[in-house]
């Protein structure tokens, strides 16, 4: 069942309060299998010297991590995140809004989007590809938010498929569709800034108990 907006119900808020971030209670071996798949994909790209695909993957994944950190900070400051996963839906919750399976999917999403582009794409084709992928992912998230076991939750009534599409997925896919075609020094600068910020925020905020 698709839903298009969060319901803001007390049930959802209670489920969010019960989330056990980085608990190993539900841990199982699918964690390792998924990691192996991601490693295989990236190593295959390295072996085939498809460096643009790797840049695409790390570009989207880095932006994804900044968003997840931001969502966790929102939860710390205001009591609830914009989105969250549930304990029962995953083997391991990394931050309040992202589980291991979801994060690993996003580690590959940039590569997938890049490979769907035609060879030597125009800026219009890059933009169209980004908007198309953003719409697809927003629709999938709409389905997940409507699952009866609350695999994925939109907490606030004003947060839903439209803001997710515009503010989240469009930037994700613009990054992976454009950055690989920049000059190498600009690619390095972009990835350095994004991943440097992610590393600093994680190293600082996790020990402080913020995220």
Protein Blocks (a to p, Z undefined) as FASTA:
>chain_A
ZZfbdehiaklmmmmmmpcghiaklgcfklmmmmmmmmmmmmmmmmnopaklmmmmmmmm
mmmmmmmmmmmmmmmmnopafbdcdfklpcbdfblmbcfklmmmmmmmmmmmmmmpcehi
afklmmmmmmmmmmmmmmmmmmmmmpfklmaacfbfkbcfklmmmmmmmmmmmmmmmmmm
mcfklmmmmmmmmmmmmmmmmmmmmmnomZZ
